[in-house]
Amino acid sequence: MSETTRRERGRRTGERETEAGTEAEIVVVDYGLGNLRSVTRGLERAGATVEVTADPDFEACDGIVLPGVGAFREGVENAGPYRERLTEAAGSGVPVFGICLGMQMLLTTSEEAATAGQGDVTGLDLIPGENVRFRGERKVPHMGWNELSIERAHPLVEGIDGEHAYFVHSYYAVPDDEAAVAATTDYGTDFASVIADPEGTVFGTQFHPEKSGEVGLEILRNFVSICAE
């Protein structure tokens, strides 16, 4: 069987043969916010074995996904019990993947708390930076399909340059290190739609891969492959 045939069969059945020859075991963190069912189904289609857990002391795994829908402060507070475990995992080289709010929580701070008249709240700080609100005449939130432009080569973004993904957000990530921006999207300004720590294994997408059809599935396949290495 050719490699192309094997890949196409994997896309139809949800099975994928990784370079390591085994499936990646991925934990999806249930901290009370996020499309858990859709994310889990997407990861399974991408070839992963998935465990959804609300236990802050979850067992060792090949990768961790932090989904999220909602406000930065609520997300960070809900994820508080998982902070130590996530920091420890990222520090030891376990891939950590944040989706939408989950990606924003990977950074240090957000304008959202100040906009709401609240005090500062510190994110997970796995990728130093700030989340800022869209400015200008464009409608906020940014909602719908938009184009992805690759800014630097990275295994997470292979095969998606020029493709479209589904977004719903009012804030976007601005990493301190521009090298952490793997892909951008234009919505009145070019913002980071995919981030990847250039010196580690912390990643995030501002869009929802679980709602982005084949493009989103390709991102999840790429993540599963990274986890299986």
C-alpha positions in Angstrom: 0.0 0.0 0.0 1.4 3.4 -1.0 1.9 6.2 1.6 -0.7 8.3 -0.1 -3.3 5.5 0.0 -2.5 4.8 3.7 -2.9 8.5 4.5 -6.2 8.7 2.7 -7.5 5.6 4.4 -6.5 7.1 7.8 -8.5 10.2 7.0 -11.6 8.1 6.2 -11.4 5.8 9.2 -9.8 8.0 11.9 -6.8 5.7 12.1 -3.3 6.9 11.5 0.0 5.1 11.6 2.5 7.4 13.3 6.2 7.3 12.7 6.6 5.6 16.1 4.1 3.0 15.0 1.8 3.6 18.0 -1.1 6.0 18.8 -0.5 9.0 21.0 -2.2 9.0 24.4 -3.6 12.5 24.9 -5.3 14.0 27.9 -8.0 16.6 27.4 -8.3 18.8 30.5 -11.9 19.4 31.6 -11.8 22.6 33.7 -15.4 23.4 33.0 -15.0 25.4 29.8 -14.7 24.0 26.3 -16.1 21.8 23.5 -15.0 18.6 25.1 -17.0 16.2 22.9 -16.0 17.8 19.6 -12.4 18.1 20.6 -12.3 14.5 21.7 -13.9 13.3 18.6 -11.5 15.3 16.4 -8.5 13.9 18.3 -9.8 10.3 17.9 -10.3 10.8 14.2 -6.7 12.1 14.1 -5.5 8.8 15.5 -5.1 9.5 19.2 -6.3 7.6 22.3 -8.1 10.3 24.4 -8.8 10.6 28.1 -10.9 13.5 29.3 -10.2 14.3 32.9 -11.0 16.8 35.6 -8.3 15.3 37.9 -5.5 17.9 38.4 -3.1 15.0 39.1 -3.8 13.2 35.8 -1.4 10.4 34.8 1.5 10.7 32.4 0.6 11.0 28.8 2.0 11.9 25.4 0.2 15.2 25.0 -2.2 17.5 26.7 -5.0 19.6 25.2 -6.5 22.6 26.9 -9.7 23.6 25.1 -11.7 26.6 26.0 -14.6 28.9 25.3 -15.3 32.0 27.5 -13.6 34.7 29.4 -9.9 34.8 30.3 -10.3 35.4 34.0 -12.9 32.6 34.4 -10.7 30.2 32.4 -7.5 31.0 34.4 -9.4 30.7 37.7 -11.0 27.4 36.7 -7.7 26.0 35.5 -5.9 27.0 38.7 -5.8 23.5 40.1 -4.1 22.3 36.9 -1.5 25.1 36.7 1.3 23.2 38.4 0.7 20.0 36.4 0.6 21.8 33.1 3.8 23.8 33.9 5.5 20.6 35.0 4.5 18.8 31.8 5.5 21.6 29.5 8.9 21.9 31.3 9.5 18.2 30.8 8.8 18.3 27.0 5.2 17.0 27.0 3.4 18.8 24.1 0.6 21.1 25.4 -1.9 22.4 22.9 -4.3 25.3 23.8 -7.5 25.9 21.7 -9.1 29.4 21.4 -9.4 30.5 25.1 -7.0 27.7 25.9 -4.4 29.3 23.7 -4.9 32.7 25.2 -4.5 31.2 28.7 -1.0 29.9 27.7 0.2 33.6 27.7 1.0 35.8 30.7 -1.8 38.4 30.8 -4.9 39.7 28.9 -6.5 43.1 28.4 -9.8 41.4 29.0 -9.7 41.8 32.8 -8.9 45.5 32.5 -11.6 46.0 29.9 -14.1 44.4 32.3 -13.0 46.7 35.1 -11.3 43.9 37.0 -7.8 43.5 38.4 -5.0 41.8 36.6 -5.0 38.1 36.3 -2.0 36.0 35.4 -2.3 33.3 32.8 -0.3 30.1 32.7 2.7 32.0 31.3 4.0 29.1 29.3 4.5 31.5 26.3 5.3 35.0 27.6 3.0 37.6 26.1 -0.3 39.5 26.3 -3.8 39.0 24.8 -5.2 42.3 23.3 -8.6 43.3 22.0 -9.3 44.0 18.4 -9.4 47.7 17.6 -10.7 49.5 14.6 -13.9 49.3 12.6 -14.1 45.6 12.2 -17.0 43.9 14.0 -16.1 42.3 17.3 -16.1 39.4 18.0 -14.3 38.1 14.9 -16.6 35.3 13.9 -16.5 32.9 10.9 -14.0 31.5 8.5 -10.7 33.2 7.7 -7.4 32.4 6.0 -4.3 31.1 7.6 -0.9 32.4 6.5 2.2 30.5 7.6 4.9 32.7 9.1 7.5 30.0 9.8 7.8 26.3 9.2 6.7 24.1 12.0 5.3 20.5 12.1 2.1 21.8 13.6 1.2 23.9 10.6 2.3 21.6 7.8 -0.3 21.4 5.0 -2.5 24.4 6.0 -1.0 27.4 4.4 -3.7 29.5 2.6 -6.4 27.3 4.1 -9.4 28.6 6.1 -10.4 27.9 9.7 -13.3 28.8 12.0 -12.8 31.6 14.5 -14.9 33.1 17.4 -13.0 35.6 19.5 -12.6 39.2 20.6 -9.0 39.1 21.8 -5.8 37.7 20.2 -2.4 36.7 21.4 0.7 38.8 21.1 3.7 36.7 22.2 6.7 38.6 23.4 8.9 36.6 21.0 7.7 37.0 17.4 9.3 33.7 16.6 6.5 32.1 18.6 4.0 33.1 15.8 3.7 30.2 13.4 0.7 31.5 11.4 -1.2 34.7 11.1 -4.7 35.8 10.0 -5.9 39.2 8.7 -8.8 40.8 10.5 -8.0 44.5 10.2 -4.6 43.6 11.6 -2.5 40.5 11.2 -2.9 38.5 14.4 -1.4 35.3 15.6 -3.7 32.5 14.7 -1.2 29.7 15.5 1.5 30.0 18.1 4.3 27.5 18.8 7.0 28.0 21.4 10.3 28.1 19.4 12.2 26.5 22.2 9.6 24.0 23.6 6.5 22.0 23.0 3.8 24.5 23.8 1.3 25.2 21.0 -2.0 26.9 20.4 -4.6 27.8 17.8 -6.9 30.8 18.1 -9.3 29.1 15.8 -11.3 25.9 16.6 -9.8 22.9 14.8 -12.7 20.8 15.9 -15.0 23.1 14.0 -12.7 23.7 11.0 -13.4 20.6 8.9 -10.5 18.9 7.1 -8.1 21.8 7.8 -8.8 21.5 11.6 -8.4 17.7 11.4 -5.0 18.2 9.6 -3.8 20.4 12.5 -5.0 17.7 15.0 -3.2 15.0 13.0 0.0 17.1 13.1 -0.3 17.5 16.8 -0.9 13.8 17.3 2.2 13.0 15.2 4.3 15.4 17.4 3.0 13.7 20.5 3.9 10.3 19.1 7.5 11.1 18.4 
